């Protein structure tokens, strides 16, 4: 079947790169790529494993309220710092 297909620039660049690597015709590369993509769409989606983060206790915070910048600077630099 012959048809006109308008490719976006990034897709065209990738197809041309594949064509050069494989030494195949542009038509062969496009058909192979489309087949692989369609086959992937036909397969059921892989189930994703649930990722859990284990919390870790960091102990007591030795700094004052971090929302008060002046208090944090005073703690870090000392009250006498000018």
N, C-alpha and C positions, 0 to 999 in steps of 0.2 A: 504494500500500500504506500502510496506517495502522498505526503502531506507537508505543509509548511508549519514550522515550529519556531516560535520566537523564544529565545533563551535569554535569561538575565545574564548580565556580564559575569558575575561570579561563577555561575553554573557553566557558562561557556569556557571560562578559563580552566576550571577543573576538568572538564571533558577533554579539552585540548591537551592538558598535561597528561591525562591517562592515555590518550591516543599516542602521544610521543613515547611514553614509557612502554606501552605494549606493542607499538609498531603496527597497530591495526588501523583500519579505516575509521573515520569519524562515525559513520553509520553503525559499524559493529560495536563501537564503544557506547554509543547512545542506546542501542538496543539492549546490550548486556546490562547497562546501568538501570534502565527502565525495568527489565525483567527482575533484577535483584531487588529493586525497590518494591515492585508489585508483589513479589514472593514474600518479602518481609511484612507487607501490609496484610497478607493472607494468614500469616502465622498469628496465633494468640499472643497477646502481650505477656512478657515474663512477669511473674509475680515478684514484687520488690520485697526484700526482707525488711522487717521493721528494725530501725536503728534506734538503739536506746543509749542514752548518755547516763553514766553512773555519777551521781553527785559526790563531791568530795568536800568534806568540812575543812575550811581554811582557818578555823580558830577565830578568836576575838580580833576585831579590827582595832588597831592601836591609834588610828587617826581619828580626829574629831569628825564631825559631820562634813562629808566631802562636798556638800552643796555650798558651804561657806568657804570660799577661796582664801579669804584672809586668815581664817582659823587654821587651815591646812598649811599655808605658808608660814604662819607663826610657829606651828609645831615643827615643821621641817627645818626652818632656819633659826629657830630660837626666838624668844620674845624680844631679846635685846638687839636683834639684827636690824640694821638701818639701811 
